[in-house]
Amino acid sequence: MYLARLRKRVELKDPLAMLSIAIDGYGHGQLGLPADQAKCVALLRQSAGLGLPPAQAQLGNFYLNGAMGLDQNEGRALKYYKEAAEGGY
């Protein structure tokens, strides 16, 4: 039931729902979803693009550490960290 509601919120472009399903669902393989790094990053990018600072910061972390299938890239990490900071994170 929770996953169905979360998916509906993702369809409606709710950035917080995108963050939740990205990290908990596809990032950690929870919520009954398989771990899928590409889906995790894609949803995080959508959420960050909608201006959600925690999603921006998480992408920064992934780029800084070369996690979730992303190449390590300090420049991109800094870009996302700045966006998150400008959003109050």
C-alpha positions in Angstrom: 0.0 0.0 0.0 2.8 2.4 0.9 4.7 1.7 -2.3 1.6 2.2 -4.4 1.0 5.6 -2.8 4.7 6.5 -3.2 4.6 5.6 -6.8 1.5 7.7 -7.4 3.3 10.7 -5.8 6.3 10.1 -8.1 4.0 10.1 -11.1 2.7 13.5 -9.9 6.3 14.8 -9.8 6.5 15.1 -6.0 10.3 15.6 -5.4 10.2 14.3 -1.9 8.6 11.0 -3.1 11.2 10.8 -5.8 14.0 11.1 -3.2 12.4 8.5 -1.0 11.9 5.9 -3.7 15.3 6.6 -5.2 17.3 6.1 -2.0 15.2 3.7 0.0 13.8 1.7 -2.9 16.3 1.6 -5.7 19.4 2.7 -3.7 19.1 0.3 -0.9 16.8 -2.3 -2.4 14.1 -1.8 0.2 10.3 -1.2 -0.1 10.0 -4.4 -2.1 12.1 -2.9 -5.0 15.3 -4.3 -6.4 18.5 -2.3 -6.0 19.0 -0.4 -9.3 21.6 2.3 -9.3 20.6 3.8 -12.7 16.9 4.3 -11.5 18.2 5.7 -8.2 20.3 8.3 -9.9 17.6 9.1 -12.5 15.0 9.8 -9.8 17.5 11.8 -7.8 18.3 13.9 -10.8 14.6 14.6 -11.4 14.1 15.5 -7.7 17.1 17.7 -7.7 15.9 19.4 -10.9 12.7 20.2 -9.2 14.8 22.0 -6.6 14.8 19.6 -3.6 18.0 20.4 -1.6 18.4 17.0 0.0 18.3 15.4 -3.4 20.9 17.9 -4.7 23.2 17.1 -1.7 22.8 13.4 -2.2 23.8 13.7 -5.8 26.8 15.7 -4.6 27.7 12.9 -2.3 27.5 10.3 -5.0 29.7 12.4 -7.4 32.2 13.1 -4.6 32.5 9.4 -3.8 32.0 7.9 -7.2 29.0 6.0 -5.9 25.8 4.6 -7.5 27.6 4.0 -10.8 28.7 7.6 -11.2 32.3 8.5 -12.0 34.0 10.5 -9.2 33.7 14.1 -10.2 34.5 16.9 -7.7 33.3 19.6 -10.0 29.8 18.1 -10.3 29.7 17.3 -6.6 30.5 21.0 -5.9 27.7 22.1 -8.4 25.1 20.0 -6.5 26.4 21.1 -3.1 26.1 24.7 -4.1 22.5 24.2 -5.4 21.6 22.5 -2.1 23.2 25.3 -0.1 21.4 27.9 -2.1 18.1 26.0 -1.3 18.9 26.3 2.5 20.4 22.8 3.0 
